């Protein structure tokens, strides 16, 4: 990982993946001028999908949520460069990817300081030809094998002691090759304790039960048993 430092900013990037100017790669206008934006998605903010020279990428700015986010939309208290949101997520994605967990590879991260506060951005691999479980289960039921594979992938993540603080079916993808991916590792962390592992699974189960009502997804409780079997057998 390479680092570009200045008085008020840090840029971390993987030189094997980023074939663009690191100082400009966090600016949507830069990619627009190069006719490289291939789509976008709206959520808490806008995520831009970019066609790079080696891979498709997703550019995301960090926005606050909740009540506090109405007051300070995209600024965080600065407690050190290594504790900024973007580099923490980038390092976690690198750890998981190197450990055999199918996650988007991290490409670059940036933090810009302004006094006691900072803003942050991250550039990651875009998972090609993938949909989240909600979109898929609105159309069809997942197979036993797919549920088993999802359980195995979560177990791989847990074996690396990574807690996904927002494990839900919007953050699990399946691509057109039948491969399962985990996404959205902002605010996630490593911990050698054990109690959070069951809490991760409980959160995912609540997500499934909730989305049955909200989105009429094709799921029942017996599917959960197959996921747990994959998880237990690793």
TORGUPA-920627 format. One line per 5 residues: number of its first residue (from 1); their letters; for each residue y, x, z of N, C-alpha, C. Coordinates in steps of 0.2 Angstrom, whole numbers, plus 2048, in hexadecimal, padded with zeros to 3 digits. Example, Ala and Ser with C-alpha at 12.3 -4.5 7.8 and 13.67 -1.06 7.14 Angstrom:
BEGIN
1> AS> 7E4/842/827/7EA/83E/827/7F0/842/827 ~ 7F5/840/823/7FB/844/824/800/840/827
***
This chain:
BEGIN
1> XXXXX> 7FA/804/800/800/800/800/806/804/800 ~ 80B/803/7FC/811/807/7FB/817/803/7FF ~ 81C/806/801/821/803/805/828/806/802 ~ 82C/801/801/833/803/7FF/838/801/805 ~ 83B/806/808/83F/804/80E/847/805/80D
6> XXXXX> 84B/801/810/852/802/810/854/800/817 ~ 85B/800/818/85D/7FF/81F/85B/7F8/821 ~ 85C/7F3/81C/85B/7EC/81E/855/7E9/81B ~ 850/7EC/818/84B/7E9/815/845/7EE/814 ~ 83F/7EA/813/839/7EE/812/835/7EA/80D
11> XXXXX> 832/7EE/808/82E/7EB/803/827/7EF/803 ~ 822/7EB/804/81B/7EE/804/818/7EB/7FD ~ 814/7EF/7FA/811/7ED/7F4/80B/7F1/7F2 ~ 806/7EE/7EE/800/7F1/7EC/801/7F3/7E5 ~ 802/7FA/7E4/804/7FC/7DD/7FE/7FB/7D8
16> XXXXX> 7F8/7FA/7DA/7F3/7F8/7D6/7F3/7F1/7D3 ~ 7F7/7ED/7D6/7F8/7E6/7D4/7FE/7E4/7D1 ~ 804/7E7/7D4/80A/7E5/7D2/80D/7EA/7CC ~ 80D/7E7/7C6/810/7EA/7C0/817/7E8/7BF ~ 81B/7E8/7C4/822/7E6/7C3/826/7EA/7C8
21> XXXXX> 82D/7E9/7C7/831/7EC/7CC/831/7E9/7D3 ~ 82F/7ED/7D8/82E/7EA/7DF/835/7E7/7E1 ~ 83A/7EA/7E0/841/7E7/7E3/842/7E0/7E0 ~ 840/7DF/7DA/842/7D9/7D6/83C/7D3/7D6 ~ 836/7D5/7D9/831/7D1/7D8/831/7CA/7DC
26> XXXXX> 835/7CA/7E1/836/7C4/7E6/83B/7C0/7E3 ~ 83E/7C1/7DE/844/7BD/7DB/841/7B8/7D5 ~ 841/7B2/7D6/83F/7AE/7D1/842/7AF/7CA ~ 849/7B0/7CA/84D/7B1/7C4/84A/7B7/7C0 ~ 847/7BC/7C4/845/7C2/7C1/83F/7C0/7BC
31> XXXXX> 83A/7BC/7BF/834/7BA/7BB/836/7B5/7B6 ~ 83C/7B1/7B7/83E/7AC/7B2/841/7B0/7AC ~ 844/7B5/7AD/847/7B9/7A8/842/7BD/7A3 ~ 83C/7BE/7A7/836/7C1/7A3/831/7BC/7A1 ~ 833/7B6/7A1/82F/7B0/79E/828/7B0/7A2
36> XXXXX> 828/7B2/7A8/821/7B2/7AB/820/7AD/7B0 ~ 824/7A8/7B1/823/7A3/7B6/81E/79D/7B2 ~ 819/79C/7B5/814/798/7B1/813/791/7B5 ~ 816/790/7BB/816/78A/7BE/819/78A/7C5 ~ 819/785/7C9/81C/785/7CF/819/77F/7D3
41> XXXXX> 819/780/7DA/817/77B/7DE/81C/77A/7E4 ~ 81D/774/7E6/822/772/7EB/81E/770/7F2 ~ 820/773/7F7/81E/771/7FE/824/772/803 ~ 823/776/808/828/778/80C/82E/77B/808 ~ 82C/77F/803/831/782/7FE/82D/782/7F7
46> XXXXX> 830/786/7F3/82D/786/7EC/829/78C/7EB ~ 823/78C/7E9/81E/792/7E8/81E/792/7E0 ~ 820/798/7DE/820/79A/7D7/81A/79D/7D4 ~ 817/79B/7CF/811/79E/7CC/813/7A2/7C6 ~ 811/7A8/7C6/813/7AE/7C2/80D/7B1/7BE
51> XXXXX> 80E/7B2/7B8/809/7B6/7B4/80B/7BD/7B4 ~ 808/7C1/7B8/809/7C8/7B8/805/7CC/7B3 ~ 805/7D2/7B2/802/7D6/7AD/7FA/7D6/7AF ~ 7F9/7D6/7B5/7F2/7D7/7B7/7EF/7D1/7BA ~ 7F3/7CC/7BC/7F0/7C6/7BF/7F6/7C1/7C0
56> XXXXX> 7F4/7BB/7C1/7F8/7B6/7C3/7FA/7B6/7CA ~ 800/7B5/7CC/803/7B6/7D3/806/7AF/7D5 ~ 807/7AF/7DC/80B/7AA/7DF/810/7AD/7E3 ~ 817/7AB/7E2/81C/7AD/7E6/81F/7A8/7EB ~ 81F/7AA/7F1/820/7A5/7F7/826/7A8/7FB
61> XXXXX> 82B/7A4/7FD/830/7A6/802/82D/7A2/808 ~ 82F/7A5/80E/82D/7A3/815/832/79E/817 ~ 830/798/818/835/793/81B/832/790/822 ~ 837/78F/826/835/78C/82C/833/784/82C ~ 82F/782/830/82D/77B/830/830/778/837
66> XXXXX> 82E/771/838/830/76E/83E/837/76D/83F ~ 839/76B/846/840/76A/847/844/770/847 ~ 841/776/849/845/77C/849/847/77E/842 ~ 843/77C/83D/844/77E/836/84A/77A/833 ~ 84C/775/836/852/771/834/858/775/836
71> XXXXX> 858/779/83B/85D/77D/83D/85E/784/83A ~ 858/787/83A/857/78E/837/852/78E/831 ~ 854/78D/82B/84F/78B/826/84A/790/824 ~ 84C/797/824/848/79C/821/849/7A3/825 ~ 84C/7A2/82B/84D/7A9/82F/849/7A9/835
76> XXXXX> 846/7AF/837/842/7B0/83C/845/7B6/840 ~ 843/7B6/847/846/7BB/84B/842/7C2/849 ~ 846/7C7/849/844/7CE/847/841/7D1/84D ~ 83B/7D3/84D/838/7D7/853/835/7DE/850 ~ 836/7DF/84A/833/7E5/847/830/7E4/840
81> XXXXX> 831/7E9/83C/82E/7E8/835/827/7E6/835 ~ 823/7E9/839/81C/7E8/838/81A/7E1/83B ~ 81F/7DD/83E/81D/7D7/841/820/7D1/83D ~ 823/7D3/837/826/7CE/833/820/7CA/82F ~ 822/7C3/82E/81D/7BF/82C/819/7C1/825
86> XXXXX> 81D/7C4/821/81A/7C5/81A/815/7CB/81B ~ 817/7D1/81E/812/7D6/81F/80C/7D5/823 ~ 80D/7D0/828/807/7CE/82C/802/7CA/828 ~ 805/7C6/823/800/7C2/81F/7FD/7C7/81A ~ 801/7CB/817/7FF/7D0/812/7F9/7D4/815
91> XXXXX> 7FA/7D7/81B/7F4/7DB/81E/7EE/7D7/81F ~ 7EF/7D1/821/7E9/7CD/823/7E6/7CB/81C ~ 7E9/7C9/817/7E6/7C8/811/7E2/7CE/80E ~ 7E5/7D4/80F/7E2/7DA/80D/7DB/7DB/811 ~ 7DC/7DA/817/7D6/7DB/81C/7D0/7D6/81A
96> XXXXX> 7D2/7D0/818/7CD/7CB/816/7CA/7CD/80F ~ 7CE/7CE/80B/7CC/7D0/804/7C7/7D6/804 ~ 7C9/7DB/807/7C5/7E1/808/7BF/7DF/80C ~ 7BF/7DA/810/7B9/7D9/814/7B4/7D4/810 ~ 7B6/7D2/80A/7B1/7CE/806/7B3/7C6/807
101> XXXXX> 7B8/7C4/80A/7BA/7BD/80B/7BF/7BC/804 ~ 7BD/7B6/801/7C1/7B5/7FB/7C7/7B1/7FD ~ 7CC/7B6/7FC/7D3/7B3/7FE/7D8/7B6/7F8 ~ 7DE/7B4/7F7/7E2/7B7/7F2/7E4/7BE/7F4 ~ 7E4/7C2/7EF/7E5/7C9/7F1/7ED/7CA/7F2
106> XXXXX> 7EF/7CD/7F7/7F6/7CE/7F8/7F9/7D3/7F3 ~ 7FF/7D2/7F0/802/7D6/7EB/808/7DA/7EE ~ 80D/7D6/7F1/813/7D9/7F4/816/7D4/7F9 ~ 819/7D7/7FE/81D/7D4/803/824/7D7/804 ~ 828/7D3/807/82F/7D5/808/832/7D2/80E
111> XXXXX> 836/7D6/812/83A/7D3/817/841/7D6/817 ~ 846/7D2/818/84D/7D3/817/850/7D2/81E ~ 853/7D7/821/856/7D6/828/85D/7D4/828 ~ 85F/7D0/82C/866/7CE/82D/868/7CE/834 ~ 869/7D3/837/86B/7D4/83F/864/7D2/842
116> XXXXX> 864/7CD/847/85E/7CC/84B/859/7C7/847 ~ 85B/7C5/841/857/7C1/83D/854/7C4/836 ~ 84F/7C1/833/84D/7C4/82D/84A/7BE/829 ~ 84A/7BF/822/846/7BA/81D/841/7BE/81A ~ 83C/7BA/817/836/7BD/815/833/7BA/80F
121> XXXXX> 82F/7BE/80B/82C/7BB/805/825/7BF/804 ~ 821/7BB/800/81A/7BE/7FF/818/7BD/7F8 ~ 815/7C1/7F4/812/7C1/7EE/80B/7C2/7EE ~ 807/7BD/7EC/800/7BD/7ED/7FC/7BC/7E6 ~ 7F6/7BD/7E6/7F2/7BB/7E0/7F2/7B3/7E0
126> XXXXX> 7F3/7B0/7DA/7F1/7A9/7D9/7EA/7A8/7D7 ~ 7E7/7A4/7DB/7E0/7A2/7DA/7DF/79F/7D3 ~ 7DC/7A2/7CE/7DC/79E/7C8/7D7/798/7C8 ~ 7D9/793/7C4/7D5/78D/7C3/7D2/78A/7C9 ~ 7D6/789/7CE/7D3/787/7D5/7D7/781/7D7
131> XXXXX> 7D4/77C/7DB/7D7/777/7DE/7D5/776/7E5 ~ 7D9/773/7E9/7D7/773/7F0/7D2/76D/7F1 ~ 7CF/76D/7F7/7C9/768/7F8/7CB/761/7F8 ~ 7D2/760/7FA/7D4/759/7F9/7D4/756/7F2 ~ 7D7/75A/7ED/7D7/759/7E6/7D0/758/7E4
136> XXXXX> 7CB/75C/7E6/7C5/75C/7E3/7C1/755/7E6 ~ 7C1/754/7EC/7BE/74F/7EF/7C1/748/7EE ~ 7C6/748/7EB/7C9/741/7E9/7C5/73F/7E2 ~ 7C2/744/7DF/7BF/743/7D9/7B7/743/7DA ~ 7B4/747/7DE/7AD/747/7DF/7AB/74A/7E6
141> XXXXX> 7A5/749/7E7/7A2/74C/7EE/7A1/753/7EC ~ 7A2/757/7F2/79F/75E/7F1/798/75E/7F2 ~ 795/763/7EF/78D/764/7EF/78C/767/7F6 ~ 785/767/7F8/783/76A/7FE/784/771/7FD ~ 783/774/7F8/784/77B/7F7/78B/77D/7F8
146> XXXXX> 790/779/7F5/797/77B/7F6/799/77B/7FE ~ 797/776/801/798/775/808/795/77B/80C ~ 78F/77D/80A/78C/783/80D/790/789/80C ~ 792/78A/806/796/790/804/79D/790/808 ~ 7A0/78A/809/7A6/78A/80D/7A5/78C/814
151> XXXXX> 7A0/78A/817/79E/78C/81D/79D/794/81E ~ 799/797/819/798/79E/819/79F/7A2/818 ~ 7A4/79F/814/7AA/7A3/813/7AE/7A3/81A ~ 7AE/79D/81D/7B2/79D/824/7AE/7A2/829 ~ 7A8/7A2/829/7A4/7A7/82D/7A6/7AE/82C
156> XXXXX> 7A7/7B0/825/7A9/7B6/823/7B0/7B8/826 ~ 7B4/7B3/826/7BB/7B4/828/7BB/7B5/830 ~ 7B7/7B1/833/7B6/7B1/83B/7B3/7B8/83D ~ 7AE/7BA/839/7AB/7C1/83A/7B0/7C7/83A ~ 7B5/7C6/836/7BB/7CB/836/7C0/7C9/83C
161> XXXXX> 7BE/7C5/840/7C2/7C3/846/7C9/7C0/844 ~ 7C9/7BD/83E/7D0/7BA/83C/7D0/7B2/83D ~ 7D5/7B0/841/7D6/7A9/842/7DB/7A6/83D ~ 7D8/7A1/83A/7DC/79D/835/7DF/797/839 ~ 7E6/798/83B/7E9/793/83F/7EA/78C/83C
166> XXXXX> 7E9/78C/835/7EA/786/832/7E4/784/82D ~ 7DE/785/82F/7D8/784/82B/7D8/77C/82A ~ 7D9/77A/824/7D8/773/822/7D6/773/81B ~ 7D5/76D/818/7D2/76D/811/7D7/76E/80C ~ 7DD/76E/80E/7E2/770/809/7E2/777/808
171> XXXXX> 7E0/77B/80C/7E0/783/80C/7D9/785/80A ~ 7D5/781/807/7CE/784/805/7CE/781/7FD ~ 7CD/786/7F9/7CD/785/7F2/7C6/786/7EF ~ 7C4/783/7E9/7BF/784/7E5/7C1/785/7DE ~ 7BF/78B/7DB/7C1/78C/7D4/7BC/78A/7CF
176> XXXXX> 7BD/78B/7C9/7B9/788/7C4/7B2/78B/7C3 ~ 7B1/791/7C7/7AB/795/7C7/7A7/793/7CD ~ 7A9/78E/7D1/7A6/78C/7D7/7A7/790/7DD ~ 7AC/794/7DD/7AD/799/7E2/7B2/796/7E7 ~ 7B1/797/7ED/7B5/795/7F3/7BA/79A/7F5
181> XXXXX> 7C1/798/7F6/7C6/79C/7F8/7CA/799/7FE ~ 7CC/79D/803/7D1/79C/808/7D8/79E/807 ~ 7DD/79A/808/7E4/79C/807/7E8/79A/80D ~ 7EE/79C/80D/7F3/79B/812/7F2/79E/818 ~ 7F3/7A4/819/7F2/7A8/81F/7F8/7AA/823
186> XXXXX> 7FE/7A6/821/804/7A7/825/802/7A5/82D ~ 804/7A9/831/804/7A8/839/7FC/7A9/83B ~ 7F8/7AB/837/7F1/7AC/839/7F1/7B3/83C ~ 7EB/7B4/83F/7EB/7BB/843/7E4/7BD/844 ~ 7E3/7C3/847/7DC/7C5/849/7DC/7C5/851
191> XXXXX> 7D6/7C3/853/7D5/7C3/85A/7CE/7C4/85C ~ 7CC/7C8/860/7C5/7CA/862/7C2/7C5/867 ~ 7C6/7C0/869/7C4/7BA/86D/7BF/7B6/869 ~ 7BC/7B1/86C/7B7/7AD/869/7B9/7A5/869 ~ 7BE/7A3/86D/7BF/79C/86E/7C2/799/868
196> XXXXX> 7C6/79D/864/7CA/79A/85F/7C5/798/859 ~ 7BF/79B/858/7BB/79A/853/7B9/792/852 ~ 7B7/790/858/7B5/789/858/7BB/784/857 ~ 7C1/786/859/7C7/783/858/7C9/782/851 ~ 7C8/788/84D/7C9/788/846/7C4/783/843
201> XXXXX> 7BE/782/844/7B9/77E/841/7BB/776/843 ~ 7BD/775/84A/7BF/76F/84C/7C5/76C/848 ~ 7CA/771/846/7D0/76F/843/7CE/76D/83B ~ 7C9/771/838/7C7/76F/832/7C4/768/832 ~ 7C0/767/837/7BC/760/837/7C1/75B/838
206> XXXXX> 7C7/75C/83C/7CC/757/83D/7CF/755/836 ~ 7D0/75B/832/7D4/75A/82C/7CF/756/827 ~ 7C9/757/827/7C5/753/823/7C5/74B/825 ~ 7C5/74A/82B/7C5/743/82D/7CB/740/82C ~ 7D1/744/82C/7D7/741/82B/7D8/73F/824
211> XXXXX> 7D6/744/81F/7D7/743/818/7D3/73E/815 ~ 7CD/73C/818/7C9/736/816/7CE/730/816 ~ 7D2/72F/81B/7D6/72A/81B/7DC/72A/817 ~ 7DF/730/817/7E6/731/813/7E5/731/80C ~ 7DF/735/809/7DF/736/802/7D8/733/7FF
216> XXXXX> 7D4/72F/803/7CE/72C/801/7C9/731/7FE ~ 7C9/737/801/7C4/73C/7FF/7BD/73A/800 ~ 7B9/73D/7FB/7B2/73B/7FC/7AE/740/800 ~ 7AD/73E/806/7AA/742/80C/7A7/73E/811 ~ 7A2/740/814/79F/73D/81A/79D/742/81F
221> XXXXX> 79B/740/825/79A/745/82B/794/74A/829 ~ 78F/747/825/789/74B/824/78B/752/820 ~ 791/751/81C/793/757/818/795/75D/81D ~ 798/75B/823/79A/760/828/794/764/82A ~ 78E/761/82B/788/764/82D/786/76A/829
226> XXXXX> 787/769/822/785/76E/81D/78A/774/81E ~ 791/772/81F/795/778/820/794/77C/826 ~ 792/778/82B/790/77C/832/78A/780/831 ~ 785/77D/82D/77F/781/82B/781/788/828 ~ 785/787/823/787/78D/81F/78B/792/824
231> XXXX> 78F/78F/828/793/794/82D/78E/797/832 ~ 789/794/835/784/796/839/780/79C/836 ~ 77E/79B/830/779/79F/82D/77D/7A5/829 ~ 784/7A4/829/788/7AA/827/787/7AB/81F
***
